[in-house]
Amino acid sequence: SEYIFTTHFTILMATLLHFFIGAFVTALGTYYYYNHHVQIDSNNMSGPDPKSAKTIYEFTVKDTHGNDVSLEKYKGNVVLVVNIASKCGLTKNNYAKLTTLLEKYESQGLRILNFPCNQFNSQMPESDGEAMVCHLRDAKANIGDVFQKVDVNGSGASPLYQFLKHKQSGTLGSAIKWNFTKFLVNKDGVPVDRYAPTTDPMDIAKDIEKLL
């Protein structure tokens, strides 16, 4: 009986030891996850609140190749922000006039920031990267800097576009109505005007000249 008791006691102790080791490993894993992975995820989502931000310089976006670009690089420039599309009825005129606008004012400090957007009738089907670069080259659209495709409306809208819409609300609400909506930003990084998709880029020239 003493042998049986000793055997049962040994099994019990081994079971308890196994349980405590398992509990310790689980607790350690949980601690590591919440103090490393969760923190990393939080850092990945960090950024300015679009409703409290003051300038575009607080935002970082990605270029068409996926590289981070801080908009601080445009400090001191007048900036025109445009959501572009390749298959829109407005594309040909806007590509041509944005090219002319940049040729005329780039040396004086104008920069055009182009954000491809596929939200309006899927009229920007080209992929980011080389496909986008080739499309613009083939279209002879020398329209400035091109960034990664974004949503401009909805819950997944780019934080930059949330900020722009907050600062410059449009007709019948702040939502972007169509391709080639344009935002004019002064040398301090503050959005000062917004133009409808049908506004010819050259009609913005007089406003740009006032800010240069």
PyRosetta script that sets phi, psi and omega in degrees:
from pyrosetta import init, pose_from_sequence

init()
pose = pose_from_sequence("SEYIFTTHFTILMATLLHFFIGAFVTALGTYYYYNHHVQIDSNNMSGPDPKSAKTIYEFTVKDTHGNDVSLEKYKGNVVLVVNIASKCGLTKNNYAKLTTLLEKYESQGLRILNFPCNQFNSQMPESDGEAMVCHLRDAKANIGDVFQKVDVNGSGASPLYQFLKHKQSGTLGSAIKWNFTKFLVNKDGVPVDRYAPTTDPMDIAKDIEKLL")
pose.set_psi(1, -35.5)
pose.set_omega(1, 177.9)
pose.set_phi(2, -63.5)
pose.set_psi(2, -36.1)
pose.set_omega(2, 179.1)
pose.set_phi(3, -66.2)
pose.set_psi(3, -42.9)
pose.set_omega(3, -179.9)
pose.set_phi(4, -63.7)
pose.set_psi(4, -42.7)
pose.set_omega(4, 179.4)
pose.set_phi(5, -61.2)
pose.set_psi(5, -44.5)
pose.set_omega(5, -179.1)
pose.set_phi(6, -62.9)
pose.set_psi(6, -40.7)
pose.set_omega(6, 179.9)
pose.set_phi(7, -64.3)
pose.set_psi(7, -46.1)
pose.set_omega(7, 179.5)
pose.set_phi(8, -63.5)
pose.set_psi(8, -39.5)
pose.set_omega(8, -179.9)
pose.set_phi(9, -64.5)
pose.set_psi(9, -40.5)
pose.set_omega(9, 179.4)
pose.set_phi(10, -64.3)
pose.set_psi(10, -42.7)
pose.set_omega(10, 179.2)
pose.set_phi(11, -63.9)
pose.set_psi(11, -42.0)
pose.set_omega(11, 179.9)
pose.set_phi(12, -62.2)
pose.set_psi(12, -45.7)
pose.set_omega(12, -179.3)
pose.set_phi(13, -64.5)
pose.set_psi(13, -38.7)
pose.set_omega(13, 178.8)
pose.set_phi(14, -65.1)
pose.set_psi(14, -39.7)
pose.set_omega(14, 179.0)
pose.set_phi(15, -64.9)
pose.set_psi(15, -44.9)
pose.set_omega(15, 179.3)
pose.set_phi(16, -63.7)
pose.set_psi(16, -41.4)
pose.set_omega(16, 179.0)
pose.set_phi(17, -62.3)
pose.set_psi(17, -43.2)
pose.set_omega(17, 178.4)
pose.set_phi(18, -61.5)
pose.set_psi(18, -40.9)
pose.set_omega(18, -179.5)
pose.set_phi(19, -63.8)
pose.set_psi(19, -46.8)
pose.set_omega(19, -177.3)
pose.set_phi(20, -68.2)
pose.set_psi(20, -36.5)
pose.set_omega(20, 176.6)
pose.set_phi(21, -63.9)
pose.set_psi(21, -43.6)
pose.set_omega(21, 178.7)
pose.set_phi(22, -62.2)
pose.set_psi(22, -42.7)
pose.set_omega(22, 179.7)
pose.set_phi(23, -64.3)
pose.set_psi(23, -39.8)
pose.set_omega(23, -179.9)
pose.set_phi(24, -65.0)
pose.set_psi(24, -44.6)
pose.set_omega(24, 179.8)
pose.set_phi(25, -63.4)
pose.set_psi(25, -41.4)
pose.set_omega(25, 178.6)
pose.set_phi(26, -62.9)
pose.set_psi(26, -44.7)
pose.set_omega(26, 179.7)
pose.set_phi(27, -63.5)
pose.set_psi(27, -41.5)
pose.set_omega(27, 179.4)
pose.set_phi(28, -63.9)
pose.set_psi(28, -41.5)
pose.set_omega(28, 178.6)
pose.set_phi(29, -64.2)
pose.set_psi(29, -41.3)
pose.set_omega(29, 178.6)
pose.set_phi(30, -63.4)
pose.set_psi(30, -43.3)
pose.set_omega(30, 178.8)
pose.set_phi(31, -60.5)
pose.set_psi(31, -45.8)
pose.set_omega(31, -179.1)
pose.set_phi(32, -61.8)
pose.set_psi(32, -43.3)
pose.set_omega(32, -177.9)
pose.set_phi(33, -60.8)
pose.set_psi(33, -49.9)
pose.set_omega(33, -175.4)
pose.set_phi(34, -73.7)
pose.set_psi(34, -20.7)
pose.set_omega(34, 179.6)
pose.set_phi(35, -99.1)
pose.set_psi(35, -0.6)
pose.set_omega(35, 177.7)
pose.set_phi(36, -128.2)
pose.set_psi(36, -63.3)
pose.set_omega(36, -176.4)
pose.set_phi(37, -65.3)
pose.set_psi(37, -46.2)
pose.set_omega(37, -178.2)
pose.set_phi(38, -64.8)
pose.set_psi(38, -38.4)
pose.set_omega(38, 178.0)
pose.set_phi(39, -64.7)
pose.set_psi(39, -40.7)
pose.set_omega(39, 178.6)
pose.set_phi(40, -63.3)
pose.set_psi(40, -45.3)
pose.set_omega(40, 179.1)
pose.set_phi(41, -59.7)
pose.set_psi(41, -41.3)
pose.set_omega(41, 179.5)
pose.set_phi(42, -63.0)
pose.set_psi(42, -40.6)
pose.set_omega(42, 178.4)
pose.set_phi(43, -64.4)
pose.set_psi(43, -37.2)
pose.set_omega(43, -179.9)
pose.set_phi(44, -64.2)
pose.set_psi(44, -29.0)
pose.set_omega(44, -177.8)
pose.set_phi(45, -93.6)
pose.set_psi(45, -1.1)
pose.set_omega(45, -176.2)
pose.set_phi(46, -70.0)
pose.set_psi(46, 155.0)
pose.set_omega(46, 180.0)
pose.set_phi(47, 160.5)
pose.set_psi(47, 172.5)
pose.set_omega(47, -177.5)
pose.set_phi(48, -69.6)
pose.set_psi(48, 149.8)
pose.set_omega(48, 172.5)
pose.set_phi(49, -74.9)
pose.set_psi(49, 118.9)
pose.set_omega(49, -177.0)
pose.set_phi(50, -56.1)
pose.set_psi(50, -25.6)
pose.set_omega(50, -177.8)
pose.set_phi(51, -87.0)
pose.set_psi(51, -15.1)
pose.set_omega(51, 179.7)
pose.set_phi(52, -112.7)
pose.set_psi(52, -10.5)
pose.set_omega(52, 178.4)
pose.set_phi(53, -63.4)
pose.set_psi(53, 150.6)
pose.set_omega(53, -177.5)
pose.set_phi(54, -102.8)
pose.set_psi(54, -34.0)
pose.set_omega(54, -175.8)
pose.set_phi(55, -139.8)
pose.set_psi(55, 166.1)
pose.set_omega(55, 176.8)
pose.set_phi(56, -69.3)
pose.set_psi(56, -17.5)
pose.set_omega(56, -176.5)
pose.set_phi(57, -66.7)
pose.set_psi(57, -14.7)
pose.set_omega(57, -179.8)
pose.set_phi(58, -80.4)
pose.set_psi(58, -6.6)
pose.set_omega(58, -174.0)
pose.set_phi(59, -106.4)
pose.set_psi(59, 147.1)
pose.set_omega(59, 172.3)
pose.set_phi(60, -119.0)
pose.set_psi(60, 130.8)
pose.set_omega(60, -179.7)
pose.set_phi(61, -122.3)
pose.set_psi(61, 177.2)
pose.set_omega(61, 178.3)
pose.set_phi(62, -113.1)
pose.set_psi(62, 137.9)
pose.set_omega(62, 175.8)
pose.set_phi(63, -75.8)
pose.set_psi(63, 178.0)
pose.set_omega(63, -173.8)
pose.set_phi(64, -63.4)
pose.set_psi(64, -17.6)
pose.set_omega(64, 178.6)
pose.set_phi(65, -96.5)
pose.set_psi(65, 3.1)
pose.set_omega(65, 176.3)
pose.set_phi(66, 90.7)
pose.set_psi(66, 9.5)
pose.set_omega(66, 179.2)
pose.set_phi(67, -87.7)
pose.set_psi(67, 140.9)
pose.set_omega(67, 178.0)
pose.set_phi(68, -67.4)
pose.set_psi(68, 137.8)
pose.set_omega(68, 177.1)
pose.set_phi(69, -132.4)
pose.set_psi(69, 114.7)
pose.set_omega(69, 174.1)
pose.set_phi(70, -77.3)
pose.set_psi(70, 130.9)
pose.set_omega(70, -179.0)
pose.set_phi(71, -73.2)
pose.set_psi(71, -0.3)
pose.set_omega(71, 172.0)
pose.set_phi(72, -60.7)
pose.set_psi(72, -23.4)
pose.set_omega(72, -179.1)
pose.set_phi(73, -63.2)
pose.set_psi(73, -16.3)
pose.set_omega(73, -178.5)
pose.set_phi(74, -99.2)
pose.set_psi(74, 11.8)
pose.set_omega(74, 177.5)
pose.set_phi(75, -58.0)
pose.set_psi(75, 132.7)
pose.set_omega(75, 179.6)
pose.set_phi(76, 88.7)
pose.set_psi(76, -4.7)
pose.set_omega(76, 177.7)
pose.set_phi(77, -102.8)
pose.set_psi(77, 151.3)
pose.set_omega(77, 165.5)
pose.set_phi(78, -83.8)
pose.set_psi(78, 132.0)
pose.set_omega(78, -172.3)
pose.set_phi(79, -122.9)
pose.set_psi(79, 136.3)
pose.set_omega(79, 172.4)
pose.set_phi(80, -115.0)
pose.set_psi(80, 122.5)
pose.set_omega(80, -178.7)
pose.set_phi(81, -106.4)
pose.set_psi(81, 128.3)
pose.set_omega(81, -174.0)
pose.set_phi(82, -135.0)
pose.set_psi(82, 135.0)
pose.set_omega(82, 171.0)
pose.set_phi(83, -93.2)
pose.set_psi(83, 114.5)
pose.set_omega(83, -171.3)
pose.set_phi(84, -101.7)
pose.set_psi(84, 160.8)
pose.set_omega(84, 176.6)
pose.set_phi(85, -149.3)
pose.set_psi(85, 151.2)
pose.set_omega(85, -173.7)
pose.set_phi(86, -96.4)
pose.set_psi(86, -20.9)
pose.set_omega(86, -172.7)
pose.set_phi(87, -114.7)
pose.set_psi(87, 19.6)
pose.set_omega(87, -176.2)
pose.set_phi(88, -90.5)
pose.set_psi(88, 153.2)
pose.set_omega(88, 176.0)
pose.set_phi(89, -64.2)
pose.set_psi(89, -18.1)
pose.set_omega(89, 179.7)
pose.set_phi(90, -93.0)
pose.set_psi(90, -4.2)
pose.set_omega(90, -171.6)
pose.set_phi(91, -62.9)
pose.set_psi(91, -52.0)
pose.set_omega(91, -173.3)
pose.set_phi(92, -57.8)
pose.set_psi(92, -48.9)
pose.set_omega(92, -178.2)
pose.set_phi(93, -66.2)
pose.set_psi(93, -42.9)
pose.set_omega(93, -178.1)
pose.set_phi(94, -67.6)
pose.set_psi(94, -41.7)
pose.set_omega(94, 177.4)
pose.set_phi(95, -59.1)
pose.set_psi(95, -44.9)
pose.set_omega(95, -177.6)
pose.set_phi(96, -66.9)
pose.set_psi(96, -45.0)
pose.set_omega(96, -175.4)
pose.set_phi(97, -75.6)
pose.set_psi(97, -34.2)
pose.set_omega(97, 175.5)
pose.set_phi(98, -65.4)
pose.set_psi(98, -36.6)
pose.set_omega(98, 175.9)
pose.set_phi(99, -62.3)
pose.set_psi(99, -45.6)
pose.set_omega(99, 178.8)
pose.set_phi(100, -63.4)
pose.set_psi(100, -42.5)
pose.set_omega(100, -179.3)
pose.set_phi(101, -60.9)
pose.set_psi(101, -43.9)
pose.set_omega(101, -179.2)
pose.set_phi(102, -68.3)
pose.set_psi(102, -40.9)
pose.set_omega(102, 178.7)
pose.set_phi(103, -60.6)
pose.set_psi(103, -36.1)
pose.set_omega(103, -176.3)
pose.set_phi(104, -77.2)
pose.set_psi(104, -36.3)
pose.set_omega(104, -169.6)
pose.set_phi(105, -118.3)
pose.set_psi(105, -3.8)
pose.set_omega(105, -176.9)
pose.set_phi(106, -59.9)
pose.set_psi(106, -41.3)
pose.set_omega(106, -178.3)
pose.set_phi(107, -66.2)
pose.set_psi(107, -19.2)
pose.set_omega(107, 178.8)
pose.set_phi(108, -93.7)
pose.set_psi(108, -3.8)
pose.set_omega(108, 174.9)
pose.set_phi(109, 117.3)
pose.set_psi(109, 7.8)
pose.set_omega(109, 177.1)
pose.set_phi(110, -79.4)
pose.set_psi(110, 137.6)
pose.set_omega(110, 172.3)
pose.set_phi(111, -129.1)
pose.set_psi(111, 138.5)
pose.set_omega(111, 177.8)
pose.set_phi(112, -113.3)
pose.set_psi(112, 126.3)
pose.set_omega(112, -179.7)
pose.set_phi(113, -108.9)
pose.set_psi(113, 116.3)
pose.set_omega(113, -174.7)
pose.set_phi(114, -107.7)
pose.set_psi(114, 125.2)
pose.set_omega(114, 179.6)
pose.set_phi(115, -117.2)
pose.set_psi(115, 103.1)
pose.set_omega(115, 176.1)
pose.set_phi(116, -58.5)
pose.set_psi(116, 140.3)
pose.set_omega(116, -179.2)
pose.set_phi(117, -143.0)
pose.set_psi(117, 132.7)
pose.set_omega(117, -176.5)
pose.set_phi(118, -108.3)
pose.set_psi(118, 18.0)
pose.set_omega(118, -174.2)
pose.set_phi(119, -79.3)
pose.set_psi(119, -17.2)
pose.set_omega(119, -174.8)
pose.set_phi(120, -107.0)
pose.set_psi(120, 97.7)
pose.set_omega(120, -179.3)
pose.set_phi(121, 56.2)
pose.set_psi(121, 28.9)
pose.set_omega(121, 177.4)
pose.set_phi(122, 51.7)
pose.set_psi(122, 45.5)
pose.set_omega(122, -174.9)
pose.set_phi(123, -93.2)
pose.set_psi(123, 11.1)
pose.set_omega(123, 173.2)
pose.set_phi(124, -130.9)
pose.set_psi(124, 70.6)
pose.set_omega(124, -174.1)
pose.set_phi(125, -77.0)
pose.set_psi(125, -17.4)
pose.set_omega(125, -177.2)
pose.set_phi(126, -60.8)
pose.set_psi(126, 143.9)
pose.set_omega(126, 177.2)
pose.set_phi(127, -79.5)
pose.set_psi(127, 161.4)
pose.set_omega(127, 174.9)
pose.set_phi(128, -67.3)
pose.set_psi(128, 166.2)
pose.set_omega(128, 175.9)
pose.set_phi(129, 87.8)
pose.set_psi(129, -140.6)
pose.set_omega(129, -174.1)
pose.set_phi(130, -61.3)
pose.set_psi(130, -34.6)
pose.set_omega(130, 179.3)
pose.set_phi(131, -61.5)
pose.set_psi(131, -40.0)
pose.set_omega(131, 179.3)
pose.set_phi(132, -69.9)
pose.set_psi(132, -42.9)
pose.set_omega(132, 179.1)
pose.set_phi(133, -61.0)
pose.set_psi(133, -44.6)
pose.set_omega(133, 179.9)
pose.set_phi(134, -64.5)
pose.set_psi(134, -40.4)
pose.set_omega(134, 179.0)
pose.set_phi(135, -59.1)
pose.set_psi(135, -48.7)
pose.set_omega(135, -177.6)
pose.set_phi(136, -67.5)
pose.set_psi(136, -36.6)
pose.set_omega(136, 177.6)
pose.set_phi(137, -65.1)
pose.set_psi(137, -44.5)
pose.set_omega(137, 179.8)
pose.set_phi(138, -64.5)
pose.set_psi(138, -31.3)
pose.set_omega(138, 179.7)
pose.set_phi(139, -84.0)
pose.set_psi(139, 0.1)
pose.set_omega(139, -177.4)
pose.set_phi(140, 54.6)
pose.set_psi(140, 39.2)
pose.set_omega(140, -178.8)
pose.set_phi(141, -101.7)
pose.set_psi(141, 90.1)
pose.set_omega(141, 176.1)
pose.set_phi(142, -90.6)
pose.set_psi(142, 74.3)
pose.set_omega(142, -166.6)
pose.set_phi(143, -104.8)
pose.set_psi(143, 7.9)
pose.set_omega(143, 177.2)
pose.set_phi(144, 111.0)
pose.set_psi(144, -153.9)
pose.set_omega(144, -175.6)
pose.set_phi(145, -80.1)
pose.set_psi(145, 138.0)
pose.set_omega(145, -177.1)
pose.set_phi(146, -118.0)
pose.set_psi(146, 134.0)
pose.set_omega(146, -174.7)
pose.set_phi(147, -115.8)
pose.set_psi(147, 177.7)
pose.set_omega(147, -179.3)
pose.set_phi(148, -65.4)
pose.set_psi(148, 147.3)
pose.set_omega(148, 178.5)
pose.set_phi(149, -57.9)
pose.set_psi(149, 139.7)
pose.set_omega(149, -178.2)
pose.set_phi(150, -135.9)
pose.set_psi(150, 162.9)
pose.set_omega(150, 164.2)
pose.set_phi(151, -91.6)
pose.set_psi(151, 141.4)
pose.set_omega(151, 179.4)
pose.set_phi(152, -109.0)
pose.set_psi(152, -12.7)
pose.set_omega(152, 177.6)
pose.set_phi(153, -129.2)
pose.set_psi(153, 163.6)
pose.set_omega(153, 175.1)
pose.set_phi(154, 87.5)
pose.set_psi(154, -179.4)
pose.set_omega(154, -175.9)
pose.set_phi(155, -66.2)
pose.set_psi(155, -23.0)
pose.set_omega(155, -180.0)
pose.set_phi(156, -97.5)
pose.set_psi(156, 15.6)
pose.set_omega(156, -177.9)
pose.set_phi(157, -62.4)
pose.set_psi(157, 143.1)
pose.set_omega(157, 176.4)
pose.set_phi(158, -53.6)
pose.set_psi(158, 134.8)
pose.set_omega(158, 176.9)
pose.set_phi(159, -54.3)
pose.set_psi(159, -36.4)
pose.set_omega(159, 177.8)
pose.set_phi(160, -61.2)
pose.set_psi(160, -43.4)
pose.set_omega(160, -179.9)
pose.set_phi(161, -71.0)
pose.set_psi(161, -32.0)
pose.set_omega(161, 173.3)
pose.set_phi(162, -60.5)
pose.set_psi(162, -41.8)
pose.set_omega(162, 179.0)
pose.set_phi(163, -65.1)
pose.set_psi(163, -48.2)
pose.set_omega(163, -178.7)
pose.set_phi(164, -59.5)
pose.set_psi(164, -43.4)
pose.set_omega(164, -179.3)
pose.set_phi(165, -68.2)
pose.set_psi(165, -33.2)
pose.set_omega(165, 178.2)
pose.set_phi(166, -67.3)
pose.set_psi(166, -38.3)
pose.set_omega(166, -177.9)
pose.set_phi(167, -79.9)
pose.set_psi(167, -32.9)
pose.set_omega(167, -177.9)
pose.set_phi(168, -133.0)
pose.set_psi(168, 89.0)
pose.set_omega(168, 179.5)
pose.set_phi(169, -74.8)
pose.set_psi(169, 147.2)
pose.set_omega(169, -177.9)
pose.set_phi(170, -96.9)
pose.set_psi(170, -173.0)
pose.set_omega(170, 176.8)
pose.set_phi(171, -67.5)
pose.set_psi(171, 134.4)
pose.set_omega(171, 179.4)
pose.set_phi(172, 58.4)
pose.set_psi(172, 42.9)
pose.set_omega(172, 176.5)
pose.set_phi(173, 107.2)
pose.set_psi(173, 169.1)
pose.set_omega(173, -172.5)
pose.set_phi(174, -85.5)
pose.set_psi(174, -13.2)
pose.set_omega(174, -176.3)
pose.set_phi(175, -57.9)
pose.set_psi(175, 143.1)
pose.set_omega(175, 173.6)
pose.set_phi(176, -69.9)
pose.set_psi(176, 128.3)
pose.set_omega(176, -172.7)
pose.set_phi(177, -85.4)
pose.set_psi(177, -29.5)
pose.set_omega(177, -175.3)
pose.set_phi(178, -168.4)
pose.set_psi(178, 179.6)
pose.set_omega(178, 175.8)
pose.set_phi(179, -61.1)
pose.set_psi(179, 151.9)
pose.set_omega(179, 173.7)
pose.set_phi(180, 68.2)
pose.set_psi(180, 29.3)
pose.set_omega(180, 164.6)
pose.set_phi(181, -69.8)
pose.set_psi(181, 142.1)
pose.set_omega(181, -173.1)
pose.set_phi(182, -126.3)
pose.set_psi(182, 137.1)
pose.set_omega(182, 175.9)
pose.set_phi(183, -118.6)
pose.set_psi(183, 130.3)
pose.set_omega(183, 178.2)
pose.set_phi(184, -102.0)
pose.set_psi(184, 128.6)
pose.set_omega(184, -175.5)
pose.set_phi(185, -120.6)
pose.set_psi(185, 132.7)
pose.set_omega(185, -177.2)
pose.set_phi(186, -80.6)
pose.set_psi(186, -178.1)
pose.set_omega(186, -175.3)
pose.set_phi(187, -67.5)
pose.set_psi(187, -13.1)
pose.set_omega(187, 177.5)
pose.set_phi(188, -94.8)
pose.set_psi(188, 3.7)
pose.set_omega(188, 178.1)
pose.set_phi(189, 83.8)
pose.set_psi(189, 13.6)
pose.set_omega(189, -177.3)
pose.set_phi(190, -101.3)
pose.set_psi(190, 126.3)
pose.set_omega(190, 175.8)
pose.set_phi(191, -65.4)
pose.set_psi(191, 126.1)
pose.set_omega(191, -175.6)
pose.set_phi(192, -116.4)
pose.set_psi(192, -13.5)
pose.set_omega(192, 179.4)
pose.set_phi(193, -159.6)
pose.set_psi(193, 160.6)
pose.set_omega(193, 180.0)
pose.set_phi(194, -138.5)
pose.set_psi(194, 140.5)
pose.set_omega(194, -175.8)
pose.set_phi(195, -127.3)
pose.set_psi(195, 143.2)
pose.set_omega(195, -178.4)
pose.set_phi(196, -67.4)
pose.set_psi(196, 158.5)
pose.set_omega(196, 178.5)
pose.set_phi(197, -54.6)
pose.set_psi(197, -33.2)
pose.set_omega(197, -177.0)
pose.set_phi(198, -82.4)
pose.set_psi(198, -5.0)
pose.set_omega(198, 178.1)
pose.set_phi(199, -69.0)
pose.set_psi(199, 123.5)
pose.set_omega(199, 177.8)
pose.set_phi(200, -66.7)
pose.set_psi(200, 130.8)
pose.set_omega(200, -179.3)
pose.set_phi(201, -52.6)
pose.set_psi(201, -34.4)
pose.set_omega(201, -179.1)
pose.set_phi(202, -69.8)
pose.set_psi(202, -19.4)
pose.set_omega(202, 176.3)
pose.set_phi(203, -74.6)
pose.set_psi(203, -10.4)
pose.set_omega(203, 178.0)
pose.set_phi(204, -90.7)
pose.set_psi(204, -10.8)
pose.set_omega(204, -173.4)
pose.set_phi(205, -54.2)
pose.set_psi(205, -42.8)
pose.set_omega(205, -177.1)
pose.set_phi(206, -64.5)
pose.set_psi(206, -34.4)
pose.set_omega(206, 178.3)
pose.set_phi(207, -72.8)
pose.set_psi(207, -35.8)
pose.set_omega(207, 177.7)
pose.set_phi(208, -64.8)
pose.set_psi(208, -43.6)
pose.set_omega(208, -178.7)
pose.set_phi(209, -59.6)
pose.set_psi(209, -35.4)
pose.set_omega(209, 179.8)
pose.set_phi(210, -65.9)
pose.set_psi(210, -26.7)
pose.set_omega(210, -175.6)
pose.set_phi(211, -94.9)
pose.set_psi(211, -20.1)
pose.set_omega(211, -176.9)
pose.set_phi(212, -71.2)
pose.dump_pdb("model.pdb")
